[in-house]
Amino acid sequence: MKTTVNEFRTYRAEMNDRILNSGFRDFNKFFALDNKAYVDGALNAKTKELMGLVASMVLRCNDCILYHVDRAIQEGATEQELYESFNIALIVGGSIVIPHLRYAIEKMDELFAERKNESQTSNS
């Protein structure tokens, strides 16, 4: 079953809230560590999101792929930067990455279309 980007964002937010409010403190510690890894440092956040994207594609996690494509675009990644990142994943992971490459491109197209629609709406 395909989900839209907005359905994914809603589900992710709801479930993260459930997990983080479960009372099991180790979840909170891991999530804090994960969030901190992607902030600007010696590498900027966009570069880190693209690195996370490559790892997610090689590990074949579509939820992770969508998350990192979304975040990379929010951080200013261009279509060409995403294509080059997808290519690194394909080179590292091999042909088994191809179904996830299809998914990544599909979601990238949706996200750029969403941005274009938002931009046109705000300019009207």
N, C-alpha and C positions, 0 to 999 in steps of 0.2 A: 504494500500500500504506500503510495507516494504521499508525502506531506509537503505543505508549502513552507516557505521560509518562516512566515509568521507563526504557523502552527508549531514548528520546531522551536522557535524562540520562546513561545508561551510554555510549551511542555518543559523545556530546559529550565526556565525560570521557576516554574512551579515545583519541579522535582528537586532542583537545587535547594529551594527554600525548605522543602520537606526534609531533605538530607541534613542541611545545616541546622535545622531546628529539632533534630532527633534526640539531642542530648548526648550523643556519642561524640566526644570532644576530638577524637583522632580524625574524624571527617573534616572538622573545622580547620585543624592544623594542616592537613594536606591541601585543602582548597586555598588556604592563605598562601602556602608555599607555591602552589600552581599559579595563582594570580600574580604574585611577586615576580615570578620568572619572566613575565611578559611586559613589564614596565621598561621604560627607557633606561638604559645604562650605557655601557660601552657600545652595545648594539642598540639601535632604536627599536621601538615597539613593532614597527612594520616589518623589519627584518626578522625579528623573533617570531612574529605570526607566520611569516613565510616559511621559516624553519619548522615551526610546528605543523604547518600544512604539509610539507614534504614528508615529515615523519609519519603523519596521520595517513597519508596516501600509501606509503610503504607498508605501514601496519594494517592497512585496509579497513579503516574505521570511518564509515560515511558520516556519522554524527560529528566526529572530530573534524573531518574534511569540511563540512558545512560551517562549523563553528569558526575554523581558521580562515576560510575564504571570506566569510562575513567580517571577521575582525580585521583581516588584512585590508579589505576594501575600506572599512571604517578608518583605518590608519593611513589611507591614501595610496594603496597599491593600485597600479594600473593593470589593464588587461595584459599588456606585454610582460610585466613583472610576474603576474600569475602564470602565464604560459611558460615562462622560463622556470618557475618553481615546479610546475607540473612536469616539465621535461626532466628536471633533476630527479624527481620521484620515479618517473618512468625508467630512467637510466639505472638508478640504484635498485629499484624493485623488480624490474623486468616486466614481461608481458602480463603477469598476474595483476599488475596495477591498472591495466587498460580499462576494466569495468569501472574502477574508481576514478580514472581520468574522465570517462564519460560523465559520471555523476558530478565531478568537480566543475566541469565546463557547463553542464546544465545549470547548476546552482549559481555559478559565477554570472551566467547570462541573466538569470532571474534577479540576482542582486543588483547588477548594473541597470537593468530595466526598472527595478524598484526605485533606485536613486534618480534615474532620469524622470520618472513619473513624479516623484516628490519635488524635484527641481522645477518641473513645468508647473506643478500645482502651486508652489510657493511664488512663482513669477507671474501668476495670473492675477 
